[in-house]
Amino acid sequence: MTVGEIAQMSLGEQVANVGALGGGAGIGFFIVKWVAEWLSGRMDKREARLDRIQDDLLKGLLKDVDRLKQEGAVMREQMASLQDQLIECKRQHAVAEGKIVELQGQLMVPGMARQQAQQIIAAQHAKEDGE
């Protein structure tokens, strides 16, 4: 519409045209606003869902960390106990080795005495045979 055509319109027609233009613009704005709110609402719901998932994961990880800390403490206690047991085992092993060496020495003494006795007897026989 040109300016001349608008000037020739009656005031009622001009008001009706301005009202229609304003109404169309209002409806267009409302539609754009509704679409934007709908999209942002969907994004908010998605973000809220992701936040819930993230919170659940973090809670689970914290529980796992606490459980692993407790298991680590138990394992450290067990390790200390096993080290003490190993030290005692090595001590007892050393004592047993000492007793073995002592017993081997005791077994050797009679054997050496027998050998010496045999040598003495052999020397006496040799002396008697030689006379």
KALIN-V286181 format. One record per residue. N is the residue number from 1. RES is the residue in three letters. PSI is psi in whole degrees, -180 to 180 (NA if undefined). NEAR is the number of other C-alpha atoms within 10 Angstrom. Layout:
BEGIN
N/RES/PSI/NEAR, N/RES/PSI/NEAR
END
This chain:
BEGIN
1/MET/140/5, 2/THR/169/6, 3/VAL/-35/7, 4/GLY/-42/8, 5/GLU/-39/8, 6/ILE/-39/13, 7/ALA/-30/10, 8/GLN/-13/10, 9/MET/155/12, 10/SER/163/10, 11/LEU/-38/11, 12/GLY/-42/9, 13/GLU/-39/12, 14/GLN/-43/14, 15/VAL/-41/12, 16/ALA/-43/12, 17/ASN/-43/14, 18/VAL/-40/12, 19/GLY/-43/12, 20/ALA/-42/12, 21/LEU/-45/12, 22/GLY/-41/12, 23/GLY/-43/12, 24/GLY/-43/12, 25/ALA/-40/12, 26/GLY/-44/12, 27/ILE/-42/12, 28/GLY/-44/12, 29/PHE/-43/12, 30/PHE/-42/12, 31/ILE/-46/12, 32/VAL/-43/12, 33/LYS/-43/12, 34/TRP/-44/12, 35/VAL/-43/12, 36/ALA/-43/12, 37/GLU/-38/12, 38/TRP/-46/12, 39/LEU/-43/12, 40/SER/-33/12, 41/GLY/-40/12, 42/ARG/-39/12, 43/MET/-40/12, 44/ASP/-42/12, 45/LYS/-41/12, 46/ARG/-44/12, 47/GLU/-41/12, 48/ALA/-41/12, 49/ARG/-44/12, 50/LEU/-38/12, 51/ASP/-42/12, 52/ARG/-44/12, 53/ILE/-44/12, 54/GLN/-43/12, 55/ASP/-43/12, 56/ASP/-43/12, 57/LEU/-45/12, 58/LEU/-42/12, 59/LYS/-43/12, 60/GLY/-43/12, 61/LEU/-41/12, 62/LEU/-39/12, 63/LYS/-43/12, 64/ASP/-42/12, 65/VAL/-45/12, 66/ASP/-44/12, 67/ARG/-43/12, 68/LEU/-34/12, 69/LYS/-44/12, 70/GLN/-43/12, 71/GLU/-39/12, 72/GLY/-41/12, 73/ALA/-43/12, 74/VAL/-43/12, 75/MET/-37/12, 76/ARG/-40/12, 77/GLU/-44/12, 78/GLN/-41/12, 79/MET/-42/12, 80/ALA/-42/12, 81/SER/-43/12, 82/LEU/-36/12, 83/GLN/-41/12, 84/ASP/-43/12, 85/GLN/-39/12, 86/LEU/-41/12, 87/ILE/-44/12, 88/GLU/-40/12, 89/CYS/-44/12, 90/LYS/-37/12, 91/ARG/-46/12, 92/GLN/-35/12, 93/HIS/-42/12, 94/ALA/-41/12, 95/VAL/-44/11, 96/ALA/-40/12, 97/GLU/-39/12, 98/GLY/-42/12, 99/LYS/-37/12, 100/ILE/-45/12, 101/VAL/-42/11, 102/GLU/-44/12, 103/LEU/-39/11, 104/GLN/-38/11, 105/GLY/-41/11, 106/GLN/-34/11, 107/LEU/-29/11, 108/MET/-33/12, 109/VAL/-51/11, 110/PRO/-37/11, 111/GLY/-42/11, 112/MET/-39/11, 113/ALA/-40/11, 114/ARG/-43/12, 115/GLN/-45/12, 116/GLN/-42/12, 117/ALA/-41/12, 118/GLN/-38/12, 119/GLN/-41/12, 120/ILE/-45/12, 121/ILE/-42/12, 122/ALA/-40/12, 123/ALA/-40/12, 124/GLN/-41/12, 125/HIS/-40/12, 126/ALA/-38/11, 127/LYS/-42/10, 128/GLU/-39/9, 129/ASP/-34/8, 130/GLY/-15/7, 131/GLU/NA/6
END
